[in-house]
Amino acid sequence: MDRIRPSADLRNRYSEISKICHETREPVYITVNGRGDTVILGLAEYEQIKSELKLLRMLAESEEDLSQGRVAPIKDTFDGIRQSLSLRK
């Protein structure tokens, strides 16, 4: 269930809003003059969303590389990684 709160609650009831975010792992929508303005989300959920988005972007890039023929044999790839790592020592 979406939780919608007026902006005054953010100022006056921050602890309650924070607790809702952490316990339900759901966002709380903050309104100003009855219109959506901000979304409050627990830090763990925010970090999870960022990680998932990063993964989705990498997958999309990988699909693009594959469709454009930008591929190499796995042996060449690992040889390149090993060479890069040996240069760091």
Backbone hydrogen bonds, N-H to C=O, Kabsch-Sander energy under -0.5 kcal/mol:
donor,donor_aa,acceptor,acceptor_aa,energy
3,R,27,P,-0.7
4,I,2,D,-0.6
5,R,29,Y,-3.4
7,S,31,T,-2.1
9,D,6,P,-1.4
10,L,6,P,-0.7
10,L,7,S,-0.6
11,R,7,S,-1.2
12,N,8,A,-3.0
13,R,9,D,-3.0
17,I,13,R,-2.2
18,S,14,Y,-3.0
19,K,15,S,-2.3
20,I,16,E,-2.2
21,C,17,I,-2.3
22,H,18,S,-2.3
23,E,19,K,-2.8
24,T,20,I,-2.6
25,R,21,C,-1.3
28,V,40,I,-2.4
29,Y,3,R,-3.6
30,I,38,T,-3.4
31,T,5,R,-2.6
32,V,35,R,-2.6
35,R,32,V,-1.5
37,D,30,I,-2.5
38,T,30,I,-1.8
40,I,28,V,-3.1
46,Y,42,G,-2.3
47,E,43,L,-2.7
48,Q,44,A,-2.0
49,I,45,E,-2.5
50,K,46,Y,-2.4
51,S,47,E,-2.4
52,E,48,Q,-2.6
53,L,49,I,-2.5
54,K,50,K,-2.3
55,L,51,S,-2.3
56,L,52,E,-2.6
57,R,53,L,-2.4
58,M,54,K,-2.2
59,L,55,L,-2.5
60,A,56,L,-2.3
61,E,57,R,-2.5
62,S,58,M,-2.4
63,E,59,L,-2.5
64,E,60,A,-2.1
65,D,61,E,-2.7
66,L,62,S,-2.5
67,S,63,E,-2.5
68,Q,64,E,-1.8
69,G,66,L,-1.2
70,R,65,D,-2.8
71,V,69,G,-1.7
77,T,73,P,-1.9
78,F,74,I,-2.6
79,D,75,K,-2.5
80,G,76,D,-2.2
81,I,77,T,-1.9
82,R,78,F,-2.8
83,Q,79,D,-2.3
84,S,80,G,-2.2
85,L,81,I,-2.4
86,S,82,R,-2.4
87,L,83,Q,-1.6
88,R,84,S,-0.7
88,R,85,L,-0.8
89,K,85,L,-0.6
89,K,86,S,-0.7
